[in-house]
């Protein structure tokens, strides 16, 4: 963490993980829409009937400033007063609960303040019709008696219909995609910023204080200029190492898995004396021996290899450097290519 964050490495990591980010976003969208579907099914177990009636509000002459007061919030508040809801309860008679009737009614101003839409929802069509008629009468009386209005009267009645439920919620899907992709990006950035994962040769030197002798790749492309250059650098540096030491121990923190693969890579190089390299064993004696750390690309490895190297030093080993093994060629090209 104290070494700072390589913003270019973070950028390359995010670009390389774009397919995973996209799949994660899709999974989040599916999960979000699925949750929306479940919630909708639970909420719509009972059939709901809807009545929408549009009223024209004729404001009194000289009362044009009242137009600024009567918005969605105002009308919903006014509907719940005794002047309208109270009058509607009188018309409905016994058998209706005022709180229940209040929850059935919604007022909306969709565009012009002169056009008021009253929506009534309920589980029984007869009940919805009775409430609609009572509210309509009360609203017309309200318009006739209040000084702010000349009149309020219905201009369109859509009748009573079964509510059409949208089982797919694009907002829920979008929210799920954003949350999932954002979480995945955070995880990628967090792993990169923690410094426990090695992506470049420079990180080996900055974090472990060891010279980086080179790198190998997971899948090499024959004839690739970048791969050829890195292979030449690795061969030249290892050749210098063999000229200085007669025996070099290859060690990793994975039981020799990466060290053995690196040794096989060395044996393919005709210019390197591979006989001078050997993979460390369980009872390896390190006293006075030159040790080369083999560190895999993109793995959480800092703590593991640090512990391994401390053990090597404790037993007298001379850690001469490190190599980055099984690097991602695409990642490296993104990192090393200046395309902005």
C-alpha positions in Angstrom: 0.0 0.0 0.0 2.9 2.4 0.8 4.4 1.8 -2.7 1.5 3.7 -4.3 -1.0 2.5 -7.0 0.1 1.9 -10.6 -2.8 3.6 -12.3 -1.8 2.1 -15.6 -1.9 -1.4 -14.1 -5.3 -0.7 -12.7 -6.5 0.5 -16.0 -5.2 -2.6 -17.8 -6.7 -4.9 -15.1 -10.2 -3.3 -15.7 -9.9 -3.4 -19.5 -8.8 -7.1 -19.3 -11.8 -7.9 -17.1 -14.4 -6.2 -19.3 -16.0 -9.5 -20.4 -16.3 -10.5 -16.7 -17.7 -7.1 -15.9 -20.3 -7.4 -18.7 -21.3 -10.9 -17.6 -21.6 -9.6 -14.0 -23.8 -6.7 -15.1 -26.0 -9.1 -17.1 -26.3 -11.4 -14.0 -27.1 -8.3 -11.9 -29.8 -7.3 -14.3 -31.3 -10.7 -14.3 -31.2 -10.8 -10.5 -32.7 -7.3 -10.2 -35.5 -8.1 -12.7 -36.1 -11.4 -10.9 -36.5 -9.8 -7.6 -38.9 -7.2 -9.1 -40.9 -10.1 -10.6 -41.2 -11.9 -7.3 -42.2 -8.7 -5.4 -44.7 -7.9 -8.2 -46.2 -11.4 -8.0 -46.6 -11.1 -4.3 -48.2 -7.7 -4.4 -50.6 -8.6 -7.2 -51.9 -11.9 -5.9 -55.3 -10.2 -5.7 -56.8 -8.7 -8.9 -56.9 -4.9 -8.8 -59.4 -2.8 -10.6 -58.7 0.8 -11.7 -60.9 3.7 -12.6 -59.4 6.9 -14.2 -61.5 10.0 -14.6 -60.2 13.3 -16.0 -61.7 16.5 -14.7 -61.5 20.0 -16.1 -60.8 22.6 -13.4 -62.2 26.0 -14.4 -60.5 28.7 -12.2 -62.5 31.8 -11.3 -61.7 35.0 -13.1 -59.1 37.0 -11.2 -58.0 33.8 -9.3 -55.2 32.8 -11.7 -52.6 32.8 -8.9 -54.5 29.8 -7.5 -53.1 27.8 -10.4 -49.7 27.9 -8.8 -51.1 26.3 -5.6 -53.0 23.3 -7.0 -50.4 20.7 -8.0 -50.2 16.9 -7.4 -49.4 17.3 -3.7 -52.1 20.0 -3.1 -54.8 18.0 -4.7 -54.0 14.8 -2.9 -54.1 16.8 0.4 -57.3 18.5 -0.5 -59.0 15.2 -1.5 -58.4 13.9 2.0 -60.3 16.8 3.7 -63.9 16.8 4.9 -64.8 19.0 2.0 -64.3 16.2 -0.5 -63.5 12.9 1.3 -65.9 13.7 4.1 -68.6 14.5 1.7 -67.9 11.3 -0.3 -68.2 9.3 2.9 -71.6 10.8 3.5 -72.6 9.7 0.0 -71.2 6.2 0.4 -73.0 5.6 3.7 -72.1 2.9 6.2 -69.9 0.0 5.3 -66.9 2.0 4.1 -63.8 2.9 6.1 -62.6 6.4 5.6 -58.9 5.4 5.8 -59.4 2.6 3.3 -61.3 4.9 0.9 -58.5 7.5 1.2 -55.9 5.0 0.2 -57.9 4.1 -2.9 -57.7 7.6 -4.3 -54.9 9.4 -6.1 -54.8 12.8 -7.8 -52.4 13.6 -10.7 -51.7 16.7 -12.7 -50.1 15.3 -15.8 -49.5 18.5 -17.7 -51.8 21.5 -17.5 -53.0 22.4 -14.0 -56.6 22.7 -15.4 -56.7 19.0 -16.1 -57.0 16.8 -13.0 -56.9 13.0 -13.2 -58.5 11.1 -10.3 -57.5 7.4 -10.0 -59.4 5.0 -7.8 -58.0 1.5 -7.2 -59.6 -1.5 -5.4 -60.1 -5.2 -5.4 -63.9 -5.1 -6.0 -65.2 -3.4 -9.2 -68.5 -2.4 -7.5 -66.6 -0.8 -4.7 -64.3 1.1 -7.1 -67.4 2.4 -9.0 -69.1 3.5 -5.8 -66.0 5.4 -4.6 -65.5 7.0 -8.1 -69.1 8.3 -8.2 -69.0 9.6 -4.7 -65.6 11.4 -5.2 -66.9 12.8 -8.5 -70.0 14.3 -6.9 -68.0 15.7 -3.9 -65.3 17.2 -6.3 -68.0 18.9 -8.4 -69.6 20.4 -5.3 -66.2 21.5 -4.1 -65.6 23.3 -7.4 -69.0 25.0 -7.2 -68.6 26.2 -3.6 -64.9 27.3 -3.5 -64.2 30.9 -4.6 -61.1 29.8 -6.5 -63.1 27.9 -9.0 -66.0 28.5 -11.4 -66.6 24.8 -11.7 -64.9 21.3 -11.8 -66.5 18.8 -14.1 -65.6 15.4 -15.7 -64.4 15.5 -19.4 -63.3 11.9 -19.8 -64.1 8.6 -18.0 -62.0 5.6 -18.9 -64.4 3.3 -17.0 -63.3 0.5 -14.7 -60.6 -1.9 -16.0 -58.4 -4.6 -14.5 -55.0 -3.1 -13.7 -52.3 -4.1 -16.2 -49.2 -5.2 -14.2 -45.7 -4.8 -15.7 -43.8 -7.9 -14.6 -40.5 -6.7 -16.0 -39.0 -3.7 -14.3 -36.3 -2.1 -16.4 -35.3 0.2 -13.5 -34.8 -2.9 -11.3 -32.8 -4.5 -14.1 -30.7 -1.4 -14.6 -30.1 -1.0 -10.9 -29.1 -4.6 -10.5 -26.6 -4.3 -13.4 -25.1 -1.1 -12.0 -24.7 -2.6 -8.5 -23.2 -5.9 -9.8 -20.8 -4.2 -12.2 -19.8 -1.6 -9.6 -19.2 -4.3 -7.0 -17.0 -6.3 -9.5 -15.1 -3.1 -10.4 -14.5 -2.4 -6.7 -13.2 -5.9 -6.2 -10.8 -5.7 -9.1 -9.6 -2.2 -8.0 -9.3 -3.4 -4.4 -7.1 -6.4 -5.3 -4.9 -4.2 -7.5 -4.6 -1.4 -4.8 -3.8 -3.9 -2.0 -0.5 -4.7 -3.7 -0.7 -8.4 -3.0 -1.0 -9.3 -6.7 1.9 -8.9 -9.1 1.3 -7.7 -12.6 4.6 -6.3 -13.8 8.3 -6.8 -13.4 8.5 -3.3 -11.8 6.2 -4.4 -9.0 8.6 -7.2 -8.1 11.4 -4.7 -7.6 9.3 -2.1 -5.8 7.5 -4.5 -3.5 10.2 -7.2 -2.8 13.3 -5.1 -3.5 14.6 -7.8 -5.9 15.9 -7.3 -9.5 13.4 -8.7 -12.1 15.2 -11.0 -14.6 12.2 -11.2 -16.9 8.9 -12.8 -17.6 7.2 -15.8 -19.2 3.7 -16.0 -20.7 0.7 -18.3 -20.3 0.1 -18.6 -24.0 2.9 -17.5 -26.3 2.3 -16.5 -29.8 5.2 -17.5 -32.1 6.4 -14.5 -34.1 4.9 -12.0 -31.7 7.3 -9.1 -31.4 6.5 -8.3 -27.8 7.0 -12.0 -26.8 10.2 -12.3 -28.7 11.6 -9.2 -27.0 10.8 -10.4 -23.6 12.2 -13.8 -24.3 15.5 -12.3 -25.4 15.6 -10.1 -22.3 15.0 -13.2 -20.1 17.6 -15.3 -21.9 20.2 -12.5 -21.6 19.6 -11.9 -18.0 19.6 -15.6 -17.0 22.7 -16.1 -19.0 24.4 -13.4 -16.8 23.1 -15.2 -13.8 24.6 -18.6 -14.8 27.9 -16.9 -15.5 28.0 -15.7 -11.9 26.6 -18.7 -10.1 27.2 -22.4 -10.8 23.9 -23.4 -9.1 20.6 -21.5 -8.9 17.7 -22.7 -6.8 14.2 -21.9 -8.2 11.6 -21.4 -5.5 8.0 -20.3 -5.3 5.3 -20.4 -2.6 3.2 -23.1 -4.4 5.2 -26.2 -3.7 7.3 -25.9 -6.8 4.4 -25.7 -9.3 5.5 -22.5 -11.0 9.2 -23.1 -10.4 9.0 -26.4 -12.3 7.1 -24.8 -15.2 9.7 -22.1 -15.4 12.5 -24.7 -15.4 10.8 -26.4 -18.4 10.8 -23.0 -20.1 14.5 -22.6 -19.5 15.3 -26.0 -21.0 13.8 -24.8 -24.3 16.4 -22.0 -24.5 19.5 -23.3 -26.2 21.6 -20.3 -25.0 21.0 -21.0 -21.3 22.8 -23.7 -19.3 19.6 -25.2 -17.8 21.7 -27.8 -15.8 22.6 -25.0 -13.3 19.0 -24.5 -12.3 17.0 -26.8 -10.0 13.6 -26.6 -8.2 13.8 -26.3 -4.4 12.5 -29.3 -2.5 11.0 -29.8 0.9 14.3 -30.4 2.6 16.3 -28.0 0.5 19.5 -26.7 1.9 19.9 -23.0 1.0 23.1 -22.1 2.8 25.3 -20.2 0.4 23.0 -21.0 -2.5 21.8 -18.5 -5.1 17.9 -18.4 -5.1 15.7 -17.1 -7.8 12.0 -16.5 -6.9 9.4 -17.5 -9.4 6.3 -15.4 -8.9 3.0 -16.0 -10.9 1.2 -13.2 -12.7 -2.2 -12.0 -11.3 -2.2 -14.2 -8.2 -2.6 -13.0 -4.6 1.0 -13.8 -3.7 2.8 -11.1 -1.9 2.3 -12.4 1.6 3.0 -16.0 0.5 6.2 -15.3 -1.3 7.4 -12.9 1.4 7.1 -15.6 3.9 8.8 -18.1 1.7 11.7 -15.7 1.0 12.1 -14.9 4.7 12.5 -18.7 5.3 15.1 -18.9 2.6 17.1 -16.1 4.2 16.8 -17.7 7.6 18.5 -20.8 6.2 21.3 -18.8 4.6 20.1 -18.5 1.1 21.1 -15.6 -1.2 18.1 -14.4 -3.0 19.5 -12.9 -6.2 16.2 -11.9 -8.0 12.8 -12.8 -9.2 11.0 -13.6 -12.4 7.3 -13.1 -13.3 5.8 -16.3 -14.6 2.7 -17.1 -16.8 1.9 -13.5 -17.6 -1.2 -12.6 -19.6 0.0 -11.4 -23.0 -3.1 -9.4 -23.7 -2.8 -7.6 -20.3 0.8 -6.9 -21.0 0.1 -5.4 -24.4 -2.6 -3.1 -22.9 -0.1 -2.0 -20.1 2.9 -1.4 -22.3 1.2 0.0 -25.4 0.6 3.8 -25.2 -2.6 4.0 -27.2 -3.8 7.4 -25.7 
